[in-house]
Amino acid sequence: MRHHVGRILIVTALVIVISAVVAYLAFRQPDPMAEARQSGDPSRLMQCMAVIEAIRDTGSRHNHNPVLELQLTGTLPDGSVQHWELRRLAPPAGTSPLVPGQVWPVQYDRLHPERAELLERQPGAPP
């Protein structure tokens, strides 16, 4: 009987560990800006302001925080319009919420403008 209980505990522990690894790998995504940052060419890292067009809860969680998918639109310095779909953790309670229509700074790769990340707002910036 003890041998049977031991096997159940081992199988349960393996299921928990495998579930945690699968959840981690599902959320972890490659850093789209890594190549630009590591290139040594600071002119590749460009910034512009982008409007949050839509926000969707992905249903995923990371450390109990909801993972959001943001659809943003920004105008690049050459006048072209770029659309981004980025994932981000929901902001902590009590901080500036993400709301459609807000304008946020975005950093993108000049050589690959489809690669971008949402930057933090500066303290005191309007919502």
N, CA, C and O atoms as a GROMACS GRO file, in nm:
protein
  508
    1MET      N    1   0.083  -0.119   0.000
    1MET     CA    2   0.000   0.000   0.000
    1MET      C    3   0.088   0.126   0.000
    1MET      O    4   0.061   0.220  -0.075
    2ARG      N    5   0.192   0.127   0.084
    2ARG     CA    6   0.280   0.245   0.089
    2ARG      C    7   0.348   0.269  -0.046
    2ARG      O    8   0.366   0.383  -0.088
    3HIS      N    9   0.384   0.161  -0.111
    3HIS     CA   10   0.450   0.173  -0.242
    3HIS      C   11   0.356   0.239  -0.342
    3HIS      O   12   0.399   0.320  -0.424
    4HIS      N   13   0.228   0.205  -0.336
    4HIS     CA   14   0.128   0.263  -0.425
    4HIS      C   15   0.111   0.414  -0.398
    4HIS      O   16   0.102   0.493  -0.491
    5VAL      N   17   0.106   0.452  -0.271
    5VAL     CA   18   0.092   0.593  -0.234
    5VAL      C   19   0.215   0.672  -0.279
    5VAL      O   20   0.202   0.785  -0.326
    6GLY      N   21   0.332   0.615  -0.266
    6GLY     CA   22   0.455   0.679  -0.310
    6GLY      C   23   0.454   0.706  -0.459
    6GLY      O   24   0.496   0.813  -0.504
    7ARG      N   25   0.404   0.609  -0.536
    7ARG     CA   26   0.396   0.628  -0.681
    7ARG      C   27   0.298   0.740  -0.717
    7ARG      O   28   0.325   0.820  -0.806
    8ILE      N   29   0.187   0.745  -0.647
    8ILE     CA   30   0.088   0.850  -0.672
    8ILE      C   31   0.149   0.987  -0.644
    8ILE      O   32   0.128   1.080  -0.721
    9LEU      N   33   0.223   0.999  -0.535
    9LEU     CA   34   0.286   1.126  -0.501
    9LEU      C   35   0.390   1.167  -0.606
    9LEU      O   36   0.399   1.284  -0.643
   10ILE      N   37   0.466   1.071  -0.653
   10ILE     CA   38   0.568   1.100  -0.754
   10ILE      C   39   0.501   1.145  -0.884
   10ILE      O   40   0.543   1.243  -0.945
   11VAL      N   41   0.398   1.075  -0.926
   11VAL     CA   42   0.328   1.111  -1.049
   11VAL      C   43   0.263   1.249  -1.034
   11VAL      O   44   0.268   1.329  -1.127
   12THR      N   45   0.204   1.276  -0.919
   12THR     CA   46   0.143   1.408  -0.895
   12THR      C   47   0.248   1.518  -0.902
   12THR      O   48   0.225   1.622  -0.963
   13ALA      N   49   0.363   1.496  -0.840
   13ALA     CA   50   0.471   1.596  -0.843
   13ALA      C   51   0.519   1.618  -0.986
   13ALA      O   52   0.543   1.732  -1.026
   14LEU      N   53   0.533   1.511  -1.064
   14LEU     CA   54   0.575   1.526  -1.204
   14LEU      C   55   0.474   1.604  -1.285
   14LEU      O   56   0.512   1.686  -1.367
   15VAL      N   57   0.346   1.579  -1.264
   15VAL     CA   58   0.241   1.652  -1.336
   15VAL      C   59   0.248   1.801  -1.302
   15VAL      O   60   0.235   1.885  -1.391
   16ILE      N   61   0.268   1.833  -1.176
   16ILE     CA   62   0.278   1.973  -1.134
   16ILE      C   63   0.399   2.040  -1.198
   16ILE      O   64   0.388   2.151  -1.250
   17VAL      N   65   0.512   1.975  -1.196
   17VAL     CA   66   0.634   2.032  -1.253
   17VAL      C   67   0.618   2.050  -1.404
   17VAL      O   68   0.653   2.155  -1.458
   18ILE      N   69   0.566   1.951  -1.471
   18ILE     CA   70   0.548   1.960  -1.616
   18ILE      C   71   0.450   2.071  -1.650
   18ILE      O   72   0.470   2.144  -1.746
   19SER      N   73   0.343   2.084  -1.573
   19SER     CA   74   0.245   2.192  -1.597
   19SER      C   75   0.309   2.329  -1.581
   19SER      O   76   0.284   2.419  -1.660
   20ALA      N   77   0.393   2.344  -1.479
   20ALA     CA   78   0.460   2.472  -1.456
   20ALA      C   79   0.556   2.504  -1.571
   20ALA      O   80   0.562   2.619  -1.615
   21VAL      N   81   0.628   2.406  -1.620
   21VAL     CA   82   0.721   2.428  -1.731
   21VAL      C   83   0.644   2.465  -1.858
   21VAL      O   84   0.683   2.557  -1.930
   22VAL      N   85   0.535   2.395  -1.884
   22VAL     CA   86   0.454   2.425  -2.003
   22VAL      C   87   0.397   2.566  -1.994
   22VAL      O   88   0.398   2.639  -2.093
   23ALA      N   89   0.348   2.607  -1.877
   23ALA     CA   90   0.294   2.742  -1.859
   23ALA      C   91   0.403   2.846  -1.880
   23ALA      O   92   0.380   2.949  -1.944
   24TYR      N   93   0.522   2.821  -1.827
   24TYR     CA   94   0.633   2.915  -1.844
   24TYR      C   95   0.670   2.929  -1.991
   24TYR      O   96   0.687   3.040  -2.040
   25LEU      N   97   0.682   2.818  -2.060
   25LEU     CA   98   0.719   2.822  -2.201
   25LEU      C   99   0.611   2.885  -2.287
   25LEU      O  100   0.641   2.947  -2.389
   26ALA      N  101   0.486   2.869  -2.248
   26ALA     CA  102   0.376   2.929  -2.324
   26ALA      C  103   0.380   3.080  -2.315
   26ALA      O  104   0.350   3.149  -2.413
   27PHE      N  105   0.416   3.135  -2.197
   27PHE     CA  106   0.420   3.280  -2.181
   27PHE      C  107   0.549   3.339  -2.235
   27PHE      O  108   0.548   3.444  -2.299
   28ARG      N  109   0.660   3.271  -2.209
   28ARG     CA  110   0.790   3.324  -2.248
   28ARG      C  111   0.796   3.336  -2.399
   28ARG      O  112   0.773   3.240  -2.472
   29GLN      N  113   0.826   3.453  -2.444
   29GLN     CA  114   0.839   3.477  -2.587
   29GLN      C  115   0.975   3.541  -2.612
   29GLN      O  116   1.028   3.611  -2.526
   30PRO      N  117   1.030   3.518  -2.730
   30PRO     CA  118   1.158   3.580  -2.759
   30PRO      C  119   1.147   3.732  -2.755
   30PRO      O  120   1.045   3.788  -2.793
   31ASP      N  121   1.251   3.796  -2.711
   31ASP     CA  122   1.254   3.942  -2.704
   31ASP      C  123   1.268   3.995  -2.846
   31ASP      O  124   1.372   3.976  -2.909
   32PRO      N  125   1.164   4.062  -2.899
   32PRO     CA  126   1.172   4.110  -3.037
   32PRO      C  127   1.277   4.218  -3.058
   32PRO      O  128   1.319   4.243  -3.171
   33MET      N  129   1.320   4.282  -2.950
   33MET     CA  130   1.416   4.391  -2.961
   33MET      C  131   1.560   4.347  -2.931
   33MET      O  132   1.652   4.429  -2.935
   34ALA      N  133   1.581   4.220  -2.900
   34ALA     CA  134   1.714   4.173  -2.860
   34ALA      C  135   1.820   4.199  -2.967
   34ALA      O  136   1.929   4.246  -2.936
   35GLU      N  137   1.787   4.169  -3.092
   35GLU     CA  138   1.885   4.187  -3.200
   35GLU      C  139   1.925   4.334  -3.212
   35GLU      O  140   2.043   4.364  -3.228
   36ALA      N  141   1.829   4.424  -3.205
   36ALA     CA  142   1.859   4.567  -3.218
   36ALA      C  143   1.944   4.615  -3.101
   36ALA      O  144   2.039   4.691  -3.119
   37ARG      N  145   1.910   4.569  -2.978
   37ARG     CA  146   1.987   4.611  -2.860
   37ARG      C  147   2.130   4.559  -2.865
   37ARG      O  148   2.223   4.628  -2.823
   38GLN      N  149   2.147   4.437  -2.915
   38GLN     CA  150   2.280   4.375  -2.914
   38GLN      C  151   2.363   4.412  -3.037
   38GLN      O  152   2.480   4.374  -3.045
   39SER      N  153   2.305   4.485  -3.130
   39SER     CA  154   2.377   4.519  -3.253
   39SER      C  155   2.491   4.618  -3.230
   39SER      O  156   2.584   4.625  -3.309
   40GLY      N  157   2.483   4.693  -3.121
   40GLY     CA  158   2.584   4.795  -3.096
   40GLY      C  159   2.558   4.923  -3.173
   40GLY      O  160   2.638   5.017  -3.165
   41ASP      N  161   2.449   4.928  -3.247
   41ASP     CA  162   2.414   5.046  -3.326
   41ASP      C  163   2.294   5.114  -3.259
   41ASP      O  164   2.180   5.073  -3.281
   42PRO      N  165   2.319   5.218  -3.178
   42PRO     CA  166   2.209   5.282  -3.106
   42PRO      C  167   2.105   5.347  -3.198
   42PRO      O  168   1.992   5.373  -3.155
   43SER      N  169   2.142   5.374  -3.323
   43SER     CA  170   2.045   5.436  -3.414
   43SER      C  171   1.934   5.340  -3.455
   43SER      O  172   1.834   5.381  -3.514
   44ARG      N  173   1.952   5.211  -3.425
   44ARG     CA  174   1.846   5.114  -3.458
   44ARG      C  175   1.729   5.125  -3.360
   44ARG      O  176   1.617   5.087  -3.395
   45LEU      N  177   1.754   5.175  -3.241
   45LEU     CA  178   1.648   5.184  -3.141
   45LEU      C  179   1.577   5.318  -3.154
   45LEU      O  180   1.627   5.421  -3.111
   46MET      N  181   1.460   5.314  -3.214
   46MET     CA  182   1.382   5.435  -3.240
   46MET      C  183   1.262   5.438  -3.147
   46MET      O  184   1.218   5.334  -3.096
   47GLN      N  185   1.208   5.558  -3.125
   47GLN     CA  186   1.089   5.572  -3.042
   47GLN      C  187   0.985   5.656  -3.114
   47GLN      O  188   1.018   5.746  -3.192
   48CYS      N  189   0.861   5.625  -3.086
   48CYS     CA  190   0.750   5.708  -3.133
   48CYS      C  191   0.637   5.690  -3.033
   48CYS      O  192   0.643   5.606  -2.943
   49MET      N  193   0.535   5.768  -3.049
   49MET     CA  194   0.416   5.756  -2.964
   49MET      C  195   0.314   5.674  -3.041
   49MET      O  196   0.300   5.687  -3.162
   50ALA      N  197   0.242   5.589  -2.969
   50ALA     CA  198   0.142   5.502  -3.032
   50ALA      C  199   0.013   5.507  -2.953
   50ALA      O  200   0.013   5.523  -2.831
   51VAL      N  201  -0.097   5.494  -3.024
   51VAL     CA  202  -0.230   5.494  -2.962
   51VAL      C  203  -0.271   5.349  -2.937
   51VAL      O  204  -0.259   5.264  -3.025
   52ILE      N  205  -0.319   5.322  -2.817
   52ILE     CA  206  -0.374   5.190  -2.787
   52ILE      C  207  -0.511   5.182  -2.854
   52ILE      O  208  -0.604   5.254  -2.817
   53GLU      N  209  -0.523   5.095  -2.953
   53GLU     CA  210  -0.649   5.080  -3.027
   53GLU      C  211  -0.743   4.982  -2.957
   53GLU      O  212  -0.864   5.003  -2.952
   54ALA      N  213  -0.686   4.874  -2.902
   54ALA     CA  214  -0.769   4.772  -2.837
   54ALA      C  215  -0.684   4.696  -2.736
   54ALA      O  216  -0.562   4.687  -2.748
   55ILE      N  217  -0.752   4.641  -2.636
   55ILE     CA  218  -0.687   4.561  -2.532
   55ILE      C  219  -0.769   4.434  -2.515
   55ILE      O  220  -0.892   4.438  -2.508
   56ARG      N  221  -0.699   4.321  -2.510
   56ARG     CA  222  -0.767   4.193  -2.492
   56ARG      C  223  -0.694   4.114  -2.385
   56ARG      O  224  -0.571   4.104  -2.386
   57ASP      N  225  -0.770   4.056  -2.293
   57ASP     CA  226  -0.713   3.966  -2.194
   57ASP      C  227  -0.691   3.833  -2.262
   57ASP      O  228  -0.786   3.774  -2.316
   58THR      N  229  -0.568   3.784  -2.262
   58THR     CA  230  -0.537   3.659  -2.332
   58THR      C  231  -0.588   3.536  -2.257
   58THR      O  232  -0.594   3.427  -2.313
   59GLY      N  233  -0.625   3.555  -2.130
   59GLY     CA  234  -0.665   3.441  -2.048
   59GLY      C  235  -0.546   3.374  -1.981
   59GLY      O  236  -0.563   3.286  -1.897
   60SER      N  237  -0.425   3.416  -2.017
   60SER     CA  238  -0.303   3.362  -1.957
   60SER      C  239  -0.266   3.445  -1.834
   60SER      O  240  -0.305   3.561  -1.821
   61ARG      N  241  -0.192   3.384  -1.746
   61ARG     CA  242  -0.144   3.452  -1.626
   61ARG      C  243   0.006   3.427  -1.614
   61ARG      O  244   0.056   3.323  -1.656
   62HIS      N  245   0.076   3.524  -1.557
   62HIS     CA  246   0.218   3.511  -1.526
   62HIS      C  247   0.235   3.562  -1.384
   62HIS      O  248   0.213   3.680  -1.358
   63ASN      N  249   0.273   3.474  -1.293
   63ASN     CA  250   0.282   3.509  -1.150
   63ASN      C  251   0.150   3.570  -1.102
   63ASN      O  252   0.150   3.671  -1.030
   64HIS      N  253   0.041   3.510  -1.140
   64HIS     CA  254  -0.095   3.552  -1.101
   64HIS      C  255  -0.140   3.683  -1.164
   64HIS      O  256  -0.247   3.733  -1.131
   65ASN      N  257  -0.061   3.740  -1.254
   65ASN     CA  258  -0.098   3.865  -1.320
   65ASN      C  259  -0.152   3.834  -1.460
   65ASN      O  260  -0.093   3.753  -1.532
   66PRO      N  261  -0.262   3.898  -1.499
   66PRO     CA  262  -0.316   3.875  -1.633
   66PRO      C  263  -0.221   3.922  -1.742
   66PRO      O  264  -0.155   4.025  -1.727
   67VAL      N  265  -0.214   3.848  -1.851
   67VAL     CA  266  -0.136   3.886  -1.968
   67VAL      C  267  -0.233   3.949  -2.068
   67VAL      O  268  -0.331   3.887  -2.108
   68LEU      N  269  -0.204   4.072  -2.109
   68LEU     CA  270  -0.288   4.145  -2.201
   68LEU      C  271  -0.225   4.149  -2.340
   68LEU      O  272  -0.103   4.147  -2.354
   69GLU      N  273  -0.309   4.154  -2.441
   69GLU     CA  274  -0.263   4.176  -2.577
   69GLU      C  275  -0.310   4.315  -2.618
   69GLU      O  276  -0.430   4.344  -2.615
   70LEU      N  277  -0.216   4.399  -2.657
   70LEU     CA  278  -0.247   4.538  -2.694
   70LEU      C  279  -0.230   4.555  -2.845
   70LEU      O  280  -0.132   4.509  -2.903
   71GLN      N  281  -0.327   4.620  -2.905
   71GLN     CA  282  -0.314   4.658  -3.045
   71GLN      C  283  -0.287   4.807  -3.048
   71GLN      O  284  -0.366   4.887  -2.997
   72LEU      N  285  -0.174   4.846  -3.107
   72LEU     CA  286  -0.131   4.985  -3.109
   72LEU      C  287  -0.106   5.032  -3.252
   72LEU      O  288  -0.075   4.952  -3.341
   73THR      N  289  -0.121   5.161  -3.272
   73THR     CA  290  -0.090   5.223  -3.401
   73THR      C  291  -0.004   5.346  -3.376
   73THR      O  292  -0.037   5.431  -3.293
   74GLY      N  293   0.108   5.354  -3.448
   74GLY     CA  294   0.198   5.468  -3.434
   74GLY      C  295   0.240   5.520  -3.569
   74GLY      O  296   0.238   5.448  -3.669
   75THR      N  297   0.278   5.646  -3.573
   75THR     CA  298   0.330   5.707  -3.696
   75THR      C  299   0.482   5.722  -3.680
   75THR      O  300   0.530   5.787  -3.588
   76LEU      N  301   0.555   5.661  -3.771
   76LEU     CA  302   0.701   5.664  -3.767
   76LEU      C  303   0.750   5.797  -3.822
   76LEU      O  304   0.675   5.868  -3.889
   77PRO      N  305   0.876   5.833  -3.794
   77PRO     CA  306   0.929   5.963  -3.839
   77PRO      C  307   0.918   5.986  -3.990
   77PRO      O  308   0.909   6.100  -4.034
   78ASP      N  309   0.920   5.878  -4.070
   78ASP     CA  310   0.909   5.896  -4.216
   78ASP      C  311   0.764   5.914  -4.261
   78ASP      O  312   0.737   5.926  -4.380
   79GLY      N  313   0.670   5.916  -4.165
   79GLY     CA  314   0.529   5.937  -4.197
   79GLY      C  315   0.450   5.810  -4.217
   79GLY      O  316   0.327   5.814  -4.228
   80SER      N  317   0.517   5.695  -4.223
   80SER     CA  318   0.445   5.570  -4.240
   80SER      C  319   0.375   5.530  -4.110
   80SER      O  320   0.420   5.566  -4.001
   81VAL      N  321   0.268   5.458  -4.124
   81VAL     CA  322   0.190   5.413  -4.009
   81VAL      C  323   0.225   5.268  -3.981
   81VAL      O  324   0.228   5.185  -4.072
   82GLN      N  325   0.250   5.238  -3.856
   82GLN     CA  326   0.287   5.101  -3.816
   82GLN      C  327   0.185   5.051  -3.714
   82GLN      O  328   0.148   5.123  -3.622
   83HIS      N  329   0.142   4.927  -3.731
   83HIS     CA  330   0.051   4.863  -3.636
   83HIS      C  331   0.130   4.756  -3.561
   83HIS      O  332   0.207   4.681  -3.620
   84TRP      N  333   0.109   4.751  -3.431
   84TRP     CA  334   0.175   4.650  -3.349
   84TRP      C  335   0.072   4.576  -3.268
   84TRP      O  336  -0.032   4.630  -3.231
   85GLU      N  337   0.101   4.449  -3.241
   85GLU     CA  338   0.024   4.367  -3.148
   85GLU      C  339   0.124   4.316  -3.045
   85GLU      O  340   0.206   4.229  -3.075
   86LEU      N  341   0.117   4.370  -2.924
   86LEU     CA  342   0.216   4.340  -2.822
   86LEU      C  343   0.149   4.277  -2.700
   86LEU      O  344   0.032   4.305  -2.671
   87ARG      N  345   0.221   4.193  -2.630
   87ARG     CA  346   0.173   4.136  -2.504
   87ARG      C  347   0.242   4.205  -2.389
   87ARG      O  348   0.359   4.243  -2.396
   88ARG      N  349   0.166   4.221  -2.283
   88ARG     CA  350   0.219   4.290  -2.165
   88ARG      C  351   0.139   4.244  -2.044
   88ARG      O  352   0.020   4.213  -2.054
   89LEU      N  353   0.206   4.240  -1.930
   89LEU     CA  354   0.134   4.210  -1.806
   89LEU      C  355   0.044   4.327  -1.770
   89LEU      O  356   0.079   4.443  -1.794
   90ALA      N  357  -0.071   4.297  -1.714
   90ALA     CA  358  -0.161   4.403  -1.668
   90ALA      C  359  -0.089   4.485  -1.562
   90ALA      O  360  -0.017   4.429  -1.480
   91PRO      N  361  -0.108   4.617  -1.563
   91PRO     CA  362  -0.042   4.700  -1.462
   91PRO      C  363  -0.095   4.667  -1.322
   91PRO      O  364  -0.211   4.630  -1.306
   92PRO      N  365  -0.010   4.681  -1.221
   92PRO     CA  366  -0.053   4.655  -1.084
   92PRO      C  367  -0.166   4.751  -1.044
   92PRO      O  368  -0.176   4.863  -1.094
   93ALA      N  369  -0.248   4.705  -0.953
   93ALA     CA  370  -0.358   4.789  -0.903
   93ALA      C  371  -0.301   4.917  -0.844
   93ALA      O  372  -0.197   4.916  -0.778
   94GLY      N  373  -0.369   5.027  -0.870
   94GLY     CA  374  -0.326   5.155  -0.815
   94GLY      C  375  -0.231   5.231  -0.906
   94GLY      O  376  -0.194   5.344  -0.876
   95THR      N  377  -0.192   5.171  -1.018
   95THR     CA  378  -0.107   5.242  -1.114
   95THR      C  379  -0.192   5.280  -1.234
   95THR      O  380  -0.309   5.244  -1.243
   96SER      N  381  -0.132   5.354  -1.326
   96SER     CA  382  -0.204   5.400  -1.444
   96SER      C  383  -0.253   5.281  -1.525
   96SER      O  384  -0.171   5.201  -1.572
   97PRO      N  385  -0.383   5.267  -1.544
   97PRO     CA  386  -0.433   5.154  -1.622
   97PRO      C  387  -0.411   5.176  -1.771
   97PRO      O  388  -0.396   5.288  -1.818
   98LEU      N  389  -0.410   5.067  -1.843
   98LEU     CA  390  -0.403   5.073  -1.989
   98LEU      C  391  -0.546   5.084  -2.039
   98LEU      O  392  -0.632   5.003  -2.005
   99VAL      N  393  -0.572   5.186  -2.122
   99VAL     CA  394  -0.708   5.212  -2.172
   99VAL      C  395  -0.700   5.244  -2.321
   99VAL      O  396  -0.612   5.320  -2.363
  100PRO      N  397  -0.790   5.187  -2.402
  100PRO     CA  398  -0.792   5.224  -2.543
  100PRO      C  399  -0.805   5.375  -2.559
  100PRO      O  400  -0.879   5.441  -2.486
  101GLY      N  401  -0.731   5.428  -2.656
  101GLY     CA  402  -0.731   5.572  -2.681
  101GLY      C  403  -0.612   5.642  -2.617
  101GLY      O  404  -0.578   5.753  -2.656
  102GLN      N  405  -0.548   5.578  -2.520
  102GLN     CA  406  -0.430   5.639  -2.457
  102GLN      C  407  -0.312   5.635  -2.554
  102GLN      O  408  -0.302   5.549  -2.641
  103VAL      N  409  -0.223   5.731  -2.535
  103VAL     CA  410  -0.100   5.738  -2.614
  103VAL      C  411   0.016   5.695  -2.525
  103VAL      O  412   0.034   5.748  -2.415
  104TRP      N  413   0.095   5.600  -2.573
  104TRP     CA  414   0.209   5.547  -2.497
  104TRP      C  415   0.334   5.548  -2.584
  104TRP      O  416   0.324   5.536  -2.706
  105PRO      N  417   0.452   5.563  -2.523
  105PRO     CA  418   0.576   5.554  -2.600
  105PRO      C  419   0.606   5.409  -2.638
  105PRO      O  420   0.587   5.316  -2.560
  106VAL      N  421   0.654   5.393  -2.760
  106VAL     CA  422   0.691   5.262  -2.812
  106VAL      C  423   0.834   5.272  -2.864
  106VAL      O  424   0.872   5.372  -2.926
  107GLN      N  425   0.912   5.170  -2.837
  107GLN     CA  426   1.047   5.162  -2.894
  107GLN      C  427   1.044   5.053  -3.000
  107GLN      O  428   0.990   4.945  -2.976
  108TYR      N  429   1.102   5.081  -3.116
  108TYR     CA  430   1.099   4.983  -3.225
  108TYR      C  431   1.236   4.978  -3.292
  108TYR      O  432   1.320   5.067  -3.274
  109ASP      N  433   1.255   4.873  -3.369
  109ASP     CA  434   1.380   4.851  -3.442
  109ASP      C  435   1.368   4.922  -3.578
  109ASP      O  436   1.279   4.890  -3.657
  110ARG      N  437   1.456   5.017  -3.604
  110ARG     CA  438   1.452   5.094  -3.729
  110ARG      C  439   1.459   5.004  -3.851
  110ARG      O  440   1.394   5.032  -3.952
  111LEU      N  441   1.536   4.895  -3.844
  111LEU     CA  442   1.550   4.804  -3.959
  111LEU      C  443   1.432   4.708  -3.972
  111LEU      O  444   1.406   4.656  -4.081
  112HIS      N  445   1.364   4.684  -3.862
  112HIS     CA  446   1.248   4.594  -3.860
  112HIS      C  447   1.139   4.660  -3.775
  112HIS      O  448   1.118   4.620  -3.660
  113PRO      N  449   1.070   4.760  -3.830
  113PRO     CA  450   0.975   4.836  -3.748
  113PRO      C  451   0.860   4.754  -3.690
  113PRO      O  452   0.791   4.801  -3.599
  114GLU      N  453   0.839   4.633  -3.741
  114GLU     CA  454   0.734   4.549  -3.685
  114GLU      C  455   0.773   4.494  -3.547
  114GLU      O  456   0.688   4.445  -3.474
  115ARG      N  457   0.900   4.503  -3.513
  115ARG     CA  458   0.950   4.459  -3.382
  115ARG      C  459   0.948   4.578  -3.287
  115ARG      O  460   1.013   4.679  -3.311
  116ALA      N  461   0.871   4.565  -3.180
  116ALA     CA  462   0.855   4.680  -3.090
  116ALA      C  463   0.825   4.635  -2.949
  116ALA      O  464   0.797   4.518  -2.923
  117GLU      N  465   0.833   4.731  -2.859
  117GLU     CA  466   0.795   4.708  -2.719
  117GLU      C  467   0.735   4.836  -2.664
  117GLU      O  468   0.775   4.946  -2.700
  118LEU      N  469   0.639   4.819  -2.576
  118LEU     CA  470   0.576   4.932  -2.510
  118LEU      C  471   0.668   4.978  -2.398
  118LEU      O  472   0.712   4.897  -2.317
  119LEU      N  473   0.697   5.106  -2.392
  119LEU     CA  474   0.783   5.161  -2.288
  119LEU      C  475   0.698   5.210  -2.172
  119LEU      O  476   0.577   5.227  -2.185
  120GLU      N  477   0.762   5.233  -2.060
  120GLU     CA  478   0.693   5.289  -1.945
  120GLU      C  479   0.677   5.439  -1.966
  120GLU      O  480   0.761   5.505  -2.027
  121ARG      N  481   0.569   5.491  -1.915
  121ARG     CA  482   0.550   5.636  -1.920
  121ARG      C  483   0.640   5.702  -1.816
  121ARG      O  484   0.673   5.643  -1.714
  122GLN      N  485   0.678   5.822  -1.845
  122GLN     CA  486   0.758   5.900  -1.750
  122GLN      C  487   0.667   5.950  -1.638
  122GLN      O  488   0.551   5.982  -1.664
  123PRO      N  489   0.717   5.957  -1.515
  123PRO     CA  490   0.634   6.010  -1.406
  123PRO      C  491   0.582   6.148  -1.442
  123PRO      O  492   0.656   6.232  -1.492
  124GLY      N  493   0.455   6.170  -1.415
  124GLY     CA  494   0.392   6.298  -1.443
  124GLY      C  495   0.338   6.312  -1.584
  124GLY      O  496   0.277   6.413  -1.617
  125ALA      N  497   0.361   6.209  -1.669
  125ALA     CA  498   0.309   6.216  -1.806
  125ALA      C  499   0.157   6.204  -1.801
  125ALA      O  500   0.104   6.132  -1.718
  126PRO      N  501   0.088   6.275  -1.889
  126PRO     CA  502  -0.058   6.265  -1.888
  126PRO      C  503  -0.105   6.127  -1.926
  126PRO      O  504  -0.039   6.060  -2.006
  127PRO      N  505  -0.216   6.081  -1.872
  127PRO     CA  506  -0.266   5.946  -1.903
  127PRO      C  507  -0.316   5.936  -2.046
  127PRO      O  508  -0.361   5.829  -2.089
   0.00000   0.00000   0.00000
